[in-house]
Amino acid sequence: MVPSFRDSGEQVQRMLLRAKTILLVGASSGIGRALALELAREGARLHLVARRGHLLEELAREIRGMGGEAHCFAADSGDRSRR
C-alpha cells in the first residue's frame, strides 16, 4: 500500500520534532499536559513551565519513563499587575 500524502506529511512533522527543544508554558494540566506527552512521543526535548511544580515533576517522570527528556521550571508567567 502506498502511503497517502497526509501520511507522508505526518512523518515529516515527526521528523521535524525529533531532537528539537520546546518550551511549554502551562504544562502541568489540561491541554498543556496532553501536548507535552504528545510532543515527547514525537521525540521533542521539553522544558516544562507551570506554577505547580509537583505536577510538573510527575509529568516529567512520566515522560522520562517513556524514554523522553523533560526539564521542569516552576514559575508564574502571569501578569501580576492585573491581579
matplotlib code that plots the C-alpha trace (Angstrom):
import matplotlib.pyplot as plt

x = [0.0, 1.3, 1.2, -1.1, 0.1, -1.3, 0.6, 3.8, 3.1, 2.7, 6.0, 7.8, 6.2, 7.5, 11.0, 10.9, 10.1, 12.7, 15.6, 14.0, 13.8, 10.4, 9.5, 5.9, 4.2, 1.1, 2.2, 1.1, -2.5, -5.2, -4.2, -0.6, -0.1, -1.6, 0.5, 3.7, 3.0, 2.3, 5.5, 7.5, 6.1, 7.4, 10.9, 11.0, 13.1, 10.8, 11.3, 8.1, 6.9, 3.9, 3.1, 2.5, 6.0, 4.8, 2.6, 5.4, 7.7, 5.0, 4.7, 8.5, 8.7, 6.0, 7.9, 11.2, 9.5, 8.6, 12.2, 11.8, 13.7, 11.9, 13.1, 10.9, 10.7, 8.1, 7.2, 4.2, 4.2, 1.1, 1.0, 0.9, -0.3, -3.6, -4.4]
y = [0.0, 3.4, 6.0, 8.9, 12.5, 13.1, 10.1, 11.5, 14.9, 13.4, 11.5, 14.8, 16.5, 13.7, 14.1, 17.8, 17.5, 14.8, 16.3, 19.8, 21.7, 23.1, 25.5, 24.7, 27.1, 25.8, 22.2, 20.9, 20.0, 20.0, 20.8, 21.7, 18.3, 16.5, 18.5, 17.7, 14.0, 14.1, 16.1, 13.7, 10.8, 12.5, 12.9, 16.5, 17.6, 19.5, 22.4, 22.4, 25.6, 26.0, 27.2, 23.8, 22.3, 19.0, 18.3, 19.2, 16.7, 14.0, 14.8, 14.8, 11.4, 10.0, 11.5, 10.1, 6.7, 6.8, 7.4, 11.2, 14.2, 16.7, 19.6, 21.4, 25.0, 26.1, 29.7, 32.0, 33.6, 35.7, 39.5, 40.4, 43.9, 42.5, 40.8]
z = [0.0, -0.9, 1.9, 1.3, 1.1, 4.5, 6.0, 4.4, 5.9, 9.4, 9.0, 8.1, 11.1, 13.4, 11.9, 12.4, 16.1, 16.8, 18.9, 19.0, 22.3, 23.1, 25.9, 27.0, 29.4, 31.3, 31.1, 34.5, 33.5, 30.8, 27.2, 28.2, 29.8, 26.9, 24.4, 26.4, 26.3, 22.5, 21.9, 24.0, 22.0, 18.8, 20.3, 21.3, 24.3, 26.7, 29.1, 31.1, 32.9, 35.3, 38.8, 40.3, 40.4, 41.9, 38.9, 36.6, 38.3, 37.9, 34.2, 33.7, 35.4, 33.0, 30.0, 31.2, 31.7, 28.0, 27.1, 26.6, 28.0, 30.2, 32.5, 34.9, 35.9, 38.5, 37.7, 37.4, 33.9, 34.6, 34.7, 38.4, 37.7, 36.5, 39.8]

ax = plt.figure().add_subplot(projection="3d")
ax.plot(x, y, z, "-o")
ax.set_aspect("equal")
plt.show()
